[in-house]
């Protein structure tokens, strides 16, 4: 029995490790292309800085890759064992299907514990570290994000153009301030200026000297000539928001999915989803329900590895093919279905009467029930 246990465990463990590694590599590549690759390609970040930034986000990606990697690994390994008649040989030796599945359940249980620790602690901490890396780069050398003879449109609501940069001094400023609809509200020109990072307001402080600003009146009817007002200045300070400078990443107060378990339990006492709303007993109940749902969702995602392995064992055996692409396709369908259902259930976060902290367990319950039925049916045949 111990020989079979080690053989099946080793087979499944190797397949799961490879699958998890592939999922992490795919997720890292997607995040790198979205947030880092453009900066590295343009020379604003060195390749080593890009690697260090992406390394900070690995735990948060592992929280998604671990359950789906377990699912894929079990499907592929059980399909291979079934197609080579090794499972039939084990059953002929008197080992039941439940005995064959025991090392898989053990591995899935270990993955569940690891995933729970990652989801509740390391993943949110890695998101905070990821955001802090960008803040550190912005504060250390803000000049790297401005290039001469380039239109910079990363700052929300502004387009900036600089004629030259000499010894940290910017000359020949042209700035267009945009409205929410994308039309030009104002045009600013200045002879020179400097840019620095303001840690108190989390913005880039732009100081312009010797220039003028032209403000366009947007209240006229469409088709009429716009009126403008012109002012001149010796020095003008502008705070450029950095919410769009690093893709979709901004640096406001921590949100729920950026908090670890200790911060979530602390936030449960007085967290406000809408700071402008009055703090009433109903709002406190609403906030606590949101925090409870987030904690419950993290734990439910951790148990997805165990629930998915229950489905993957009989499904992998029944496929009975050496072609790994079929098992990979099944894994992808199950993974996407699970993730989509979790997203849909998260929409009920504001519906306190629906108990969203309990609803997020529904996909796990469905998978577990389905897996047990399929496993019992497979054991009988």
C-alpha positions in Angstrom: 0.0 0.0 0.0 2.8 2.4 0.9 4.5 1.8 -2.5 1.3 2.6 -4.4 0.7 5.7 -2.1 4.2 7.0 -2.9 3.8 6.2 -6.6 0.5 8.0 -7.0 1.5 10.8 -4.8 4.7 11.4 -6.7 2.9 11.3 -10.0 0.3 13.8 -9.0 2.7 16.1 -7.1 4.9 16.5 -10.1 2.0 17.2 -12.4 0.5 19.7 -10.0 3.8 21.5 -9.5 4.3 21.9 -13.2 0.7 23.1 -13.7 1.0 25.6 -10.9 4.3 26.9 -12.3 2.7 27.3 -15.8 -0.3 29.2 -14.4 2.0 31.5 -12.4 4.2 32.1 -15.5 1.1 33.0 -17.6 -0.3 35.3 -14.9 3.1 37.0 -14.4 3.5 37.5 -18.2 0.1 39.1 -18.4 0.7 41.5 -15.5 4.2 42.3 -16.8 2.9 43.2 -20.3 0.2 45.3 -18.8 2.1 47.3 -16.1 5.9 46.9 -16.6 6.9 46.0 -20.1 6.2 49.4 -21.6 8.3 51.1 -18.9 11.2 48.7 -19.4 11.0 49.0 -23.2 11.0 52.8 -23.1 14.0 52.8 -20.7 12.1 54.3 -17.8 12.8 51.1 -15.8 15.8 48.8 -16.0 15.1 45.1 -16.6 16.3 44.3 -13.1 13.8 46.8 -11.6 11.0 45.2 -13.7 12.0 41.8 -12.4 12.0 43.0 -8.8 8.6 44.6 -9.2 7.0 41.5 -10.7 8.6 39.3 -8.0 6.6 41.1 -5.3 3.3 40.1 -6.9 4.0 36.4 -7.0 2.1 35.5 -3.8 -1.1 37.2 -5.0 -0.9 35.3 -8.3 -0.2 32.0 -6.5 -3.6 32.4 -4.7 -5.2 31.9 -8.1 -2.7 29.5 -9.6 -2.7 27.0 -6.7 -6.3 25.6 -6.9 -6.3 25.6 -10.7 -2.9 24.0 -10.9 -4.1 21.3 -8.5 -7.1 20.7 -10.7 -5.0 20.5 -13.9 -2.4 18.3 -12.3 -4.9 15.8 -10.9 -6.7 15.6 -14.3 -3.6 15.1 -16.3 -1.9 12.6 -13.9 -5.1 10.5 -13.3 -5.7 10.5 -17.1 -2.2 9.1 -17.7 -2.5 6.5 -14.9 -5.9 5.4 -16.3 -4.7 5.3 -20.0 -1.7 3.1 -19.0 -3.9 0.7 -17.0 -2.0 1.4 -13.8 -5.2 2.1 -11.9 -6.7 -1.2 -13.2 -3.5 -2.9 -11.9 -3.9 -1.3 -8.5 -7.5 -2.3 -8.2 -6.5 -5.9 -9.2 -4.1 -5.8 -6.3 -7.0 -5.1 -3.9 -6.7 -1.4 -3.6 -9.9 0.5 -3.9 -10.4 3.7 -5.8 -10.6 5.5 -2.4 -7.2 4.1 -1.5 -5.8 5.3 -4.8 -7.3 8.8 -4.2 -5.9 9.0 -0.7 -2.5 10.6 -1.7 -4.4 13.0 -3.9 -6.7 14.1 -1.0 -3.6 14.5 1.2 -1.9 16.7 -1.4 -5.1 18.7 -1.9 -5.5 19.2 1.9 -1.9 20.5 2.1 -2.6 22.8 -0.9 -5.7 24.1 0.9 -3.8 25.0 4.0 -1.1 26.7 2.0 -3.7 28.5 -0.1 -5.5 29.7 3.0 -2.3 31.2 4.4 -1.5 32.8 1.1 -5.0 34.3 0.6 -5.3 35.6 4.1 -1.8 37.0 4.6 0.8 36.8 1.9 -1.4 37.7 -1.2 -2.7 41.0 0.2 0.8 41.9 1.6 2.2 41.2 -1.9 -0.3 43.6 -3.5 0.7 46.3 -1.0 4.4 45.6 -1.7 3.7 45.8 -5.5 2.1 49.2 -5.1 4.8 50.4 -2.8 7.4 49.5 -5.4 5.9 51.9 -7.9 5.6 54.6 -5.2 9.3 54.1 -4.3 10.3 54.5 -8.0 8.2 57.6 -8.4 9.6 59.2 -5.3 13.3 58.3 -6.0 13.5 59.7 -9.6 10.3 61.4 -10.9 12.3 62.8 -13.9 12.5 59.4 -15.5 8.8 59.6 -16.5 9.2 62.8 -18.5 11.0 62.7 -21.9 11.8 65.6 -24.2 9.8 65.8 -27.4 7.3 63.2 -26.2 3.6 63.8 -25.4 3.0 62.4 -21.9 -0.6 61.4 -21.3 -0.2 59.1 -18.3 -1.4 61.7 -15.8 -5.2 61.6 -15.7 -6.7 64.8 -17.2 -3.4 66.2 -18.5 -1.2 66.0 -21.6 2.4 67.3 -21.2 5.1 68.2 -23.7 8.6 69.4 -22.9 11.1 70.8 -25.4 14.3 70.0 -23.6 15.7 68.5 -20.3 19.1 69.8 -19.2 20.6 68.9 -15.7 17.1 68.1 -14.3 15.6 71.4 -15.6 12.6 71.2 -17.9 12.3 73.9 -20.6 9.6 74.7 -23.1 6.5 73.4 -21.2 3.2 72.9 -22.9 0.3 71.4 -20.9 -3.2 70.7 -21.9 -5.8 70.2 -19.2 -8.6 67.9 -20.3 -12.2 67.6 -19.2 -13.9 64.3 -18.5 -15.3 64.2 -22.1 -11.7 64.6 -23.5 -12.1 68.3 -24.6 -9.4 70.9 -23.7 -10.3 73.0 -20.7 -7.1 74.9 -20.5 -3.7 75.3 -22.2 -0.6 76.2 -20.1 2.8 77.3 -21.5 5.9 78.0 -19.5 9.6 78.7 -20.1 10.9 76.3 -17.4 9.9 74.1 -14.5 10.7 71.3 -12.2 8.9 68.1 -11.1 9.0 66.2 -7.8 7.1 63.6 -5.9 4.8 64.8 -3.1 4.4 61.9 -0.6 1.7 63.7 1.4 -0.7 63.9 -1.5 0.6 61.0 -3.5 1.0 63.2 -6.6 3.7 64.7 -8.8 4.3 68.3 -7.9 4.9 70.4 -11.1 6.3 73.9 -10.6 6.2 76.1 -13.7 7.9 79.5 -14.1 7.4 82.4 -16.4 4.4 81.4 -18.4 0.7 81.9 -19.2 -2.5 79.9 -19.0 -5.5 80.1 -21.4 -8.8 78.8 -20.1 -11.5 77.8 -22.5 -15.2 78.4 -21.8 -17.0 75.1 -22.3 -20.5 76.4 -21.5 -21.3 77.6 -25.0 -23.6 75.8 -27.4 -22.0 73.3 -29.7 -20.9 75.0 -32.9 -20.3 78.4 -31.3 -16.9 79.9 -30.9 -15.4 79.3 -27.5 -14.3 82.2 -25.4 -11.1 82.1 -23.4 -9.4 83.8 -20.5 -5.7 84.4 -20.4 -3.6 84.8 -17.3 0.1 85.2 -16.8 2.2 84.0 -13.9 5.7 84.1 -12.5 5.3 80.7 -10.8 2.5 78.2 -10.9 2.2 74.9 -9.0 0.2 71.9 -10.4 -0.4 68.6 -8.6 -0.5 65.9 -11.2 -2.5 62.8 -10.0 -0.7 59.5 -10.4 -3.8 57.3 -10.4 -3.2 56.4 -14.1 0.6 56.6 -14.2 1.1 52.9 -13.4 -1.7 51.3 -15.5 -4.7 50.9 -13.3 -2.8 51.2 -10.0 -3.4 54.2 -7.7 -2.4 54.7 -4.1 -5.5 55.6 -2.1 -6.3 54.3 1.3 -6.2 50.5 1.5 -9.2 48.7 0.0 -10.5 45.4 1.4 -8.6 43.2 -1.1 -5.4 44.9 -0.1 -5.8 44.0 3.6 -4.4 40.9 5.3 -6.4 39.0 7.9 -5.2 41.1 10.8 -6.2 44.3 9.1 -9.5 42.9 8.0 -10.5 42.0 11.6 -9.4 45.4 12.7 -11.3 47.1 9.8 -14.4 45.1 10.7 -14.9 47.4 13.7 -15.1 50.7 11.9 -14.4 50.4 8.2 -16.5 52.6 5.9 -17.1 51.8 2.3 -18.5 55.4 1.7 -16.7 57.9 3.9 -19.3 60.6 3.2 -22.2 58.4 4.5 -23.2 58.8 8.2 -22.0 56.1 10.6 -25.2 54.5 11.7 -26.1 51.0 13.0 -27.2 50.0 9.5 -24.0 51.2 7.9 -21.9 49.4 10.5 -23.8 46.2 9.8 -23.3 46.7 6.1 -19.5 47.3 6.5 -19.1 44.3 8.7 -21.0 42.1 6.2 -18.7 43.3 3.4 -15.6 42.4 5.5 -17.1 39.1 6.5 -17.8 38.3 2.8 -14.2 39.2 1.8 -12.8 36.9 4.5 -15.2 34.1 3.6 -14.4 34.5 -0.1 -10.6 34.1 0.6 -11.2 31.0 2.7 -13.6 29.6 0.1 -11.0 30.1 -2.6 -8.6 28.2 -0.5 -10.9 25.2 -0.2 -11.3 25.2 -4.0 -8.2 23.0 -4.3 -9.9 20.2 -2.3 -13.3 20.6 -4.1 -11.7 20.6 -7.5 -9.6 17.5 -6.8 -12.8 15.6 -5.9 -14.1 16.3 -9.4 -10.8 15.9 -11.1 -10.2 12.3 -9.9 -13.2 10.6 -11.5 -13.1 12.9 -14.5 -9.5 12.1 -15.2 -10.1 8.4 -14.9 -13.2 8.4 -17.2 -11.4 10.3 -20.0 -9.0 7.4 -20.3 -6.8 9.2 -22.9 -3.2 9.9 -23.0 -3.9 13.2 -24.8 -3.3 15.8 -22.1 -5.0 18.5 -24.2 -8.4 17.1 -23.4 -7.7 17.1 -19.7 -6.3 20.6 -19.9 -9.4 21.8 -21.7 -11.6 20.3 -19.0 -9.5 22.0 -16.3 -9.8 25.3 -18.1 -13.6 25.0 -18.4 -14.0 24.1 -14.7 -11.5 26.9 -13.6 -13.2 29.6 -15.7 -16.7 28.4 -14.5 -15.6 28.5 -10.9 -14.0 31.9 -11.1 -16.9 33.4 -13.1 -19.4 32.1 -10.4 -17.3 33.7 -7.7 -17.3 37.0 -9.5 -21.1 36.8 -10.0 -21.6 36.0 -6.3 -19.4 39.0 -5.3 -22.1 41.2 -6.9 -24.3 40.4 -3.9 -21.9 42.1 -1.5 -24.4 45.0 -0.9 -27.4 42.7 -0.5 -27.1 41.9 3.2 -30.4 40.0 3.2 -28.8 37.4 0.9 -25.9 36.7 3.3 -23.1 37.0 0.7 -20.6 35.7 3.2 -22.4 32.3 2.9 -23.2 32.5 -0.8 -19.5 32.6 -1.8 -19.3 29.0 -0.6 -21.9 27.8 -3.1 -19.4 27.0 -5.9 -17.4 24.8 -3.5 -20.6 23.0 -2.3 -21.7 22.3 -5.9 -18.2 21.0 -6.9 -17.9 18.9 -3.7 -21.4 17.4 -4.2 -20.7 16.7 -7.9 -17.3 15.2 -7.1 -18.6 12.9 -4.4 -21.3 11.5 -6.7 -18.9 11.1 -9.6 -16.3 9.4 -7.3 -18.8 6.9 -5.9 -20.1 6.1 -9.3 -16.6 5.6 -10.6 -15.7 3.4 -7.6 -18.8 1.1 -8.3 -17.7 0.6 -11.9 
